[in-house]
């Protein structure tokens, strides 16, 4: 009798242990999965912010990156990174060699940029000049990694297309094309100015998942007028190229 009871108890313990093991295996198999796409909806709506002095303001539109978690677990501590690539030939001979070669040229890595998540941008800031890049706490908060819940999505600002207005002046075309948060050019970095031919690769890094890379190429320089309806005249989503060397 006691042998039977002991056997049953052992069986129950084994079943419980197996159940616990299966639970943990199930939890381990629940992973996040990121779907990343370029979002052009903000090209139809211009935002406006004040500048430093003299009644200057900036009107700008934005190409964003939309990141959706289509997996089965929260994507934790996610950071959006952009790599700016371009074709540069330091010498005339290198340019001629590329033209005479039957191989496709590879771009150079010009700059790496950490993008800010839209939700981290303090909506109480009405002037871009109030963003204090020398204040480490504010700077870190602006670029703070975020979690993305299952079936939820977040946006990161990628390309800023802006124009300056002085008083009631209404310029006819955009003059600012940047891969940076601040259309008022802070912090200053020449590689963040964008021009025709530039390629931008975006990758999302989280503590427990990394997205596939996504690339967009600028067909032209600063647009005359851009919207989601004519975006194909300015932007092309392409397969991400290899990089020939870093600078």
C-alpha positions in Angstrom: 0.0 0.0 0.0 2.7 2.4 1.0 4.6 1.4 -2.1 1.6 2.4 -4.3 1.2 5.7 -2.4 4.9 6.5 -2.9 4.7 5.7 -6.6 1.7 7.9 -7.0 3.5 10.8 -5.1 6.5 10.3 -7.3 4.4 10.4 -10.4 2.6 13.6 -9.3 5.9 15.2 -8.5 7.2 14.3 -11.9 4.1 15.6 -13.7 4.4 18.9 -11.8 8.1 19.2 -12.6 7.3 18.4 -16.3 4.5 21.0 -16.3 6.9 23.6 -14.8 9.5 22.8 -17.4 7.0 23.0 -20.2 5.8 26.4 -18.9 9.3 27.8 -18.9 10.0 26.3 -22.4 6.8 28.0 -23.6 7.9 31.3 -22.1 11.3 31.0 -23.8 9.6 30.4 -27.1 7.6 33.6 -26.7 9.8 36.1 -28.5 9.2 39.6 -29.9 9.3 40.1 -33.6 9.7 43.6 -35.2 8.1 44.7 -38.4 9.8 47.9 -39.6 8.6 50.2 -42.3 9.0 53.8 -43.5 6.1 56.1 -42.7 5.3 59.0 -45.0 2.1 60.2 -43.4 3.8 63.2 -41.7 4.7 64.5 -45.2 1.1 65.7 -45.5 1.2 67.8 -42.3 3.8 70.5 -41.6 4.8 71.2 -38.0 6.1 74.6 -36.9 8.5 75.6 -34.2 10.1 78.9 -33.2 13.8 79.6 -33.7 16.3 81.7 -31.7 15.6 85.3 -32.6 14.2 87.8 -35.0 10.8 86.2 -35.4 12.4 83.2 -37.2 10.5 79.9 -37.3 10.9 76.5 -38.9 8.2 74.7 -40.8 9.1 71.1 -41.3 7.8 67.7 -42.4 9.1 64.3 -41.4 9.8 60.9 -42.8 9.4 58.5 -39.9 10.2 54.9 -39.1 7.3 52.8 -37.8 8.2 49.8 -35.6 5.5 47.3 -34.8 5.9 44.3 -32.5 4.2 41.4 -34.2 5.8 38.8 -31.9 4.6 37.2 -28.7 6.6 39.0 -26.1 7.5 42.7 -25.3 10.5 44.1 -27.2 12.7 45.5 -24.4 15.0 48.6 -24.3 14.8 49.3 -28.1 17.0 51.8 -29.8 16.7 53.0 -33.4 19.9 53.5 -35.4 20.4 55.1 -38.8 23.5 54.7 -41.0 24.0 57.4 -43.6 25.9 56.1 -46.7 27.1 57.8 -49.8 29.4 57.4 -52.8 32.6 59.3 -52.4 35.8 59.0 -54.3 38.8 60.8 -52.8 40.8 60.7 -56.0 40.1 61.2 -59.7 41.7 57.8 -60.4 39.3 56.0 -58.0 36.3 57.6 -59.7 37.6 56.6 -63.2 38.3 53.0 -61.9 34.7 52.7 -60.8 33.4 54.0 -64.1 35.5 51.5 -66.0 34.8 48.6 -63.8 31.9 46.2 -64.5 31.2 45.9 -60.8 28.7 48.1 -59.0 30.3 50.6 -56.7 29.8 50.2 -52.9 28.9 53.2 -50.8 30.9 54.5 -47.8 29.6 54.9 -44.3 29.4 58.6 -43.7 27.7 58.8 -40.3 25.9 56.8 -37.7 22.9 58.4 -35.9 20.8 57.4 -33.0 17.2 58.4 -33.7 14.8 59.7 -31.0 11.5 58.0 -30.4 8.6 60.3 -31.0 7.1 59.6 -27.6 10.4 60.8 -25.9 10.1 64.3 -27.4 8.9 66.6 -24.8 5.7 68.1 -26.2 6.0 71.1 -23.9 9.1 72.3 -25.8 7.8 74.9 -28.2 11.2 76.1 -29.4 13.9 73.8 -30.7 16.5 76.0 -29.1 15.1 75.0 -25.7 16.5 71.4 -26.3 19.7 71.7 -24.3 22.1 69.3 -25.9 24.7 70.1 -23.2 22.4 68.9 -20.5 23.2 65.2 -20.3 20.0 64.3 -18.4 17.7 65.9 -21.0 19.8 64.4 -23.8 19.7 60.9 -22.4 15.9 61.2 -21.7 15.3 62.3 -25.3 17.1 59.2 -26.7 16.1 56.8 -23.9 15.4 53.3 -25.1 11.8 52.2 -25.0 9.8 49.0 -24.7 7.3 48.0 -27.4 4.4 45.8 -26.2 2.9 43.0 -28.3 0.7 44.3 -31.1 1.8 47.8 -30.3 3.9 50.2 -32.4 6.2 53.2 -32.0 7.6 55.9 -34.4 11.1 57.3 -34.7 11.8 60.5 -36.6 14.2 59.9 -39.5 14.3 62.6 -42.1 13.6 66.3 -41.5 12.5 68.4 -44.4 12.2 72.1 -43.4 12.1 75.7 -44.4 12.8 78.9 -42.5 10.2 81.6 -42.2 10.9 85.2 -41.1 7.9 87.0 -39.8 5.0 86.6 -42.3 7.4 85.6 -45.1 6.3 82.4 -46.9 9.2 80.8 -48.8 8.1 78.7 -51.8 10.5 75.8 -51.3 12.2 73.8 -48.6 15.9 74.4 -47.9 16.6 72.0 -45.0 17.1 68.3 -45.5 18.5 66.6 -42.5 18.8 63.2 -40.7 18.5 64.6 -37.3 15.9 65.6 -34.7 16.6 69.4 -34.9 15.7 71.1 -38.2 17.5 74.2 -36.8 20.8 72.3 -37.3 21.8 71.5 -33.7 24.2 69.8 -33.1 26.0 70.9 -36.3 27.3 68.0 -38.3 27.9 68.2 -42.1 27.2 64.5 -42.6 23.7 65.0 -41.3 22.9 67.2 -44.3 21.3 65.0 -47.0 21.6 65.2 -50.7 20.6 63.2 -53.8 22.1 59.7 -53.9 22.4 59.3 -50.1 21.3 56.0 -48.7 20.0 55.6 -45.1 19.9 52.2 -43.4 17.7 51.8 -40.3 18.1 49.0 -37.8 16.2 48.6 -34.5 18.2 47.1 -31.6 16.4 45.8 -28.6 17.7 43.8 -25.6 15.9 40.7 -26.8 15.5 41.2 -30.5 17.1 42.9 -33.5 15.1 43.9 -36.6 16.1 43.4 -40.2 17.7 46.3 -41.9 15.7 48.7 -44.0 17.1 51.1 -46.5 15.8 54.3 -48.3 17.6 56.3 -50.9 17.1 60.0 -51.7 16.6 60.4 -55.5 17.0 64.2 -55.3 18.1 66.9 -53.0 15.8 69.3 -51.1 12.2 68.9 -52.4 10.2 71.8 -53.8 7.1 70.5 -52.2 6.7 67.0 -50.9 3.7 64.9 -49.7 2.8 61.2 -49.4 1.3 61.5 -52.9 4.6 62.4 -54.7 7.1 60.8 -52.3 8.2 58.4 -55.0 9.8 61.3 -56.9 12.1 61.9 -53.9 12.5 58.6 -52.0 13.0 55.0 -53.0 13.1 52.0 -50.7 15.9 49.7 -51.8 17.8 46.6 -50.8 20.5 47.5 -48.3 23.9 47.6 -50.0 27.2 46.4 -48.5 29.7 49.1 -47.4 33.1 49.4 -49.0 34.8 51.1 -46.0 34.1 53.2 -43.0 35.2 56.8 -42.6 
